[in-house]
Amino acid sequence: MPFTSNRRYLAANVEVTAGVANAPISADFDTRARNIEYTPEFEFDDESSRFATGGWGEDTALSGVRKGTVSFDIKICDSGDVVTAPNWWKYAEACRMEVKAYTTTGIALQDAANASLKTLTFDIYEHESHESSPDFVVSRLVGCQGNMVIHADAIGGAYMASFTFTGKYVSISDASTALTLTSPDTTLGYVMRSTACTFFTETAKISQFSLDLGNTVEPLIDQSDVTGYSHFHVVDRQPRLSINPLMEKVSVRDTYAQVTTPTISSVSLVNSLNQIFSITIPQAQLMNPSVSDREGLVGWDYTVRCLRNGGSDSDIPNEATMELLIGSRT
């Protein structure tokens, strides 16, 4: 029987050794992933697959390295308290984010460059349709790291974390047993309401935002591995924030001056529904503003560079650029 795409699910386990599979079990099927898509990538020596015969017929191409990507969305939520990391944070940590605990008041993700290397093994399950005892096809990606984009696309819309991971594509196999969804994050996610936005010390009215870590993920090549790779890892980062505040009088917010005389200041978003969830960028620079139309009103589309903290916020490492915080620091 065929397989139903909207019954696809995934589980991920943190690897003990980067690039060595740590098979997910039901206990690792513990997040509410949405919109799962994955793509195997196989390379062939297609350019050199023809030898001189006097004709145009091609010879057999050799199979080269193999990898795969998987992408999905998570509704941002907490674990139900401010001291325990939600399950979905394992994905953020595999994007080179570091967890920081504020004793009993809050828990945070920070993009420290020296965050520990954590890679994931993903099993992606395809579910057979129209069967009382279905079978499954399981694709496995190993040694995965990736990128995360935090965003809310509309007023009243959910705060989302969108992930894209790259890893070694090591197998596709049949399975007769499904994983059991085990203790997933169940608290309600945050929505784009009751959210205060402060941009360069001024209050801004926005209808959407996107914070892209801007990770560059590359392979660590290992010719002794059957895939050609040891694992994948983040080698660079260029974080960018996009927001769309309404235009204000120049006396309130002088966008022209902030661009022509580079101004460095902070940006924050604080959502007060459920547990308090906040995003802090202590050092930000406005880049390439453009004029836009929003609900019949004149607005700006801002792109903001997230700069090195450099000691401006004592709770964030100097080399980090942001903090995502559940709860409060004190």
C-alpha positions in Angstrom: 0.0 0.0 0.0 1.1 3.6 -0.5 2.4 5.9 2.3 0.5 9.0 3.5 2.6 12.1 3.5 0.6 13.9 6.2 1.2 11.0 8.7 5.0 11.4 8.5 6.8 11.9 11.8 10.3 12.1 13.2 12.3 11.4 16.3 15.8 12.7 17.1 18.4 11.6 19.6 21.5 13.5 20.8 24.6 11.6 19.7 27.2 10.5 22.2 29.9 10.8 19.6 29.4 13.2 16.7 28.6 11.3 13.5 28.0 7.9 15.3 24.3 7.0 15.1 22.4 7.0 18.4 19.2 5.3 17.3 16.1 7.2 18.4 13.6 5.2 20.5 10.0 6.1 21.7 11.5 8.3 24.5 13.0 10.5 21.8 9.7 10.9 19.9 9.0 13.8 22.3 8.3 16.9 20.3 5.4 18.3 18.3 7.1 18.8 14.9 5.0 20.1 12.0 5.5 20.4 8.2 8.2 17.8 8.0 10.1 17.6 4.7 13.3 15.8 3.9 15.5 15.3 0.9 18.2 12.7 0.3 21.1 13.9 -1.8 23.3 11.5 -3.7 26.3 12.7 -5.8 27.5 11.0 -8.9 30.6 11.5 -11.1 28.3 12.4 -14.0 30.8 14.6 -15.8 33.3 11.7 -16.2 30.8 8.9 -17.0 31.6 8.8 -20.7 34.7 7.3 -22.2 36.0 7.7 -25.7 34.0 5.3 -28.0 33.4 7.5 -31.0 29.8 7.8 -29.9 27.6 9.5 -27.4 26.6 6.6 -25.2 27.5 7.0 -21.6 29.2 4.7 -19.2 28.0 3.8 -15.6 28.4 6.7 -13.2 30.0 6.1 -9.9 28.0 6.8 -6.7 29.8 9.4 -4.5 29.1 11.0 -1.2 25.6 11.0 0.3 23.8 13.3 2.7 20.3 14.5 3.4 18.4 17.5 4.8 15.3 17.6 7.0 13.2 20.6 7.8 10.3 21.1 10.2 8.5 23.7 12.4 7.9 23.8 16.1 5.4 26.0 18.0 7.5 27.8 20.6 6.4 26.8 24.1 7.8 26.3 27.5 8.0 23.1 29.6 5.4 24.3 32.1 7.9 26.0 34.3 10.9 28.4 34.1 13.7 26.0 35.2 13.3 23.0 32.9 14.2 23.3 29.2 11.4 22.2 26.8 12.1 19.1 24.8 12.3 21.0 21.5 15.4 22.8 22.8 17.5 19.8 21.7 17.1 21.0 18.2 18.2 24.5 19.1 21.3 23.1 20.9 22.2 21.3 17.6 22.2 24.7 16.0 25.0 25.7 18.3 22.9 27.4 21.0 23.9 27.1 24.6 21.5 26.7 27.5 21.9 29.1 30.5 19.9 28.6 33.7 19.0 31.6 35.9 18.6 29.5 39.1 14.9 29.4 39.9 13.7 32.3 37.7 14.4 31.5 34.1 16.2 29.4 31.5 17.7 30.8 28.3 19.3 30.0 24.9 22.3 32.0 23.9 24.3 31.8 20.6 27.7 31.5 22.2 30.3 30.6 19.6 31.9 28.1 22.0 28.7 26.2 22.6 29.4 22.5 22.9 29.1 20.4 19.7 25.9 18.5 19.8 24.8 16.5 16.8 21.6 14.6 16.2 20.5 11.3 14.7 17.1 11.6 13.0 14.7 8.8 12.1 12.0 9.9 9.7 9.0 7.6 9.5 6.7 7.2 6.5 3.3 5.6 7.6 1.6 3.1 5.4 -2.0 4.1 4.6 -5.3 2.1 4.8 -3.8 -0.7 6.9 -5.0 -2.0 10.3 -1.4 -3.1 11.0 0.7 -0.7 9.0 4.3 -1.0 8.1 6.7 1.9 7.9 9.7 3.1 5.9 12.4 4.8 8.0 15.1 7.1 6.7 18.0 7.8 8.9 20.2 11.0 9.0 23.3 10.9 11.2 25.7 13.6 12.5 23.2 16.5 11.9 23.6 20.1 12.7 21.5 22.9 11.4 19.9 26.4 11.4 17.0 27.9 13.3 14.7 30.8 12.4 12.4 32.2 15.2 9.4 34.0 13.7 5.8 35.1 14.0 4.1 35.8 10.7 1.0 37.7 11.8 -0.7 39.3 14.7 -2.3 36.5 16.7 -0.1 34.0 14.9 2.1 31.5 16.7 5.7 32.0 17.6 7.5 29.4 15.5 10.9 27.9 15.4 11.7 26.6 11.9 14.7 24.2 11.6 16.7 22.9 8.8 19.3 20.1 9.5 21.9 18.5 7.3 23.5 15.1 8.0 24.7 11.9 6.6 22.0 9.9 4.8 22.9 6.4 6.0 19.9 4.2 5.4 16.4 3.6 4.4 14.7 0.5 5.8 11.4 -1.2 6.5 9.9 -1.3 10.0 6.9 -3.1 11.3 6.7 -1.2 14.7 5.9 2.4 15.2 7.5 4.7 17.8 5.1 5.8 20.6 4.8 9.6 21.1 6.2 10.0 24.6 5.8 13.0 27.0 5.9 15.7 24.3 5.8 19.4 25.2 2.1 20.0 25.9 1.9 23.6 27.1 0.2 26.1 24.8 2.6 27.9 22.5 3.2 31.7 22.5 1.2 33.9 20.1 1.9 37.4 18.7 -0.2 39.3 21.2 0.8 40.9 24.5 4.2 41.4 22.9 6.2 44.6 23.6 8.8 45.5 21.0 11.6 48.0 21.9 13.7 49.1 19.0 16.7 51.3 19.8 15.1 52.5 23.1 11.7 53.4 21.4 8.5 51.4 21.4 7.7 49.9 18.0 4.4 48.5 16.6 5.1 45.5 14.5 2.9 42.8 12.9 5.6 40.2 12.3 9.2 39.4 12.9 11.9 36.9 11.9 15.2 36.2 13.7 17.5 34.0 11.5 20.6 32.5 13.2 22.2 32.5 9.7 24.2 29.4 10.4 26.5 28.0 7.7 26.6 24.2 8.0 29.4 22.3 6.3 30.6 18.7 6.4 33.7 17.3 8.2 35.0 15.1 5.4 36.1 11.6 6.4 37.2 9.4 3.5 37.1 6.3 5.9 33.3 6.7 6.3 31.0 5.0 3.7 29.1 8.3 3.2 32.3 10.4 2.8 31.6 12.4 5.9 32.2 12.2 9.6 29.4 14.6 10.5 28.1 18.1 9.8 28.8 21.2 11.9 28.2 25.0 12.1 31.2 26.8 10.8 29.9 30.4 10.6 27.0 32.5 11.7 25.4 35.8 10.4 22.3 36.4 12.6 19.7 38.8 11.2 16.4 40.2 12.5 13.7 41.4 10.2 10.8 43.5 11.6 8.2 45.9 10.2 7.5 48.8 12.5 5.0 51.6 11.5 6.7 54.8 10.3 7.0 57.5 13.0 7.8 61.2 12.9 11.5 61.8 12.5 11.5 63.4 15.9 10.4 60.0 17.3 12.6 57.6 15.2 15.1 59.0 12.7 15.7 56.0 10.5 17.8 58.1 8.1 20.2 59.1 10.8 20.3 55.6 12.3 21.6 54.3 8.9 23.8 57.1 7.6 25.5 57.6 11.0 25.6 53.9 12.1 23.8 53.7 15.4 24.3 50.7 17.7 21.6 50.0 20.2 19.5 47.1 21.6 16.3 45.4 20.3 13.9 43.4 22.5 10.6 41.5 22.2 8.8 40.5 25.4 5.7 38.2 25.2 3.8 38.2 28.5 1.3 35.4 27.8 1.9 32.1 29.6 5.4 32.2 31.0 7.2 35.3 29.9 9.2 34.7 26.7 11.6 37.3 25.5 14.2 37.9 22.8 17.1 40.3 23.6 19.7 41.5 21.1 22.0 43.8 23.1 23.9 45.2 20.2 22.1 45.8 16.9 22.7 47.8 13.7 20.0 48.8 11.3 20.7 47.9 7.6 18.9 48.6 4.3 15.5 49.9 5.5 12.7 50.1 2.9 9.3 51.8 2.9 6.3 49.4 2.9 2.6 49.4 3.1 1.0 47.7 6.1 -2.8 47.5 6.7 -3.2 50.7 4.6 -0.5 52.5 6.7 3.1 53.4 5.9 5.7 51.2 7.5 9.3 50.2 7.4 10.9 46.9 6.6 14.0 46.7 8.7 16.9 44.3 8.5 19.0 44.4 11.6 22.5 42.9 12.1 22.9 41.2 15.4 26.3 42.3 16.6 28.8 40.9 19.1 27.6 41.6 22.7 31.1 42.7 23.7 30.3 43.2 27.4 27.3 45.4 26.9 25.0 42.8 28.6 26.7 41.1 31.6 24.4 38.1 31.4 25.3 37.2 27.8 28.8 36.0 26.7 30.9 38.6 25.0 30.9 36.8 21.6 27.2 36.0 21.6 24.6 38.2 19.9 21.3 37.3 21.5 19.3 35.6 24.2 16.0 33.7 24.1 14.7 33.6 27.6 11.8 31.8 29.3 10.9 33.5 32.6 13.2 36.2 33.9 16.9 36.6 34.9 16.1 37.6 38.5 
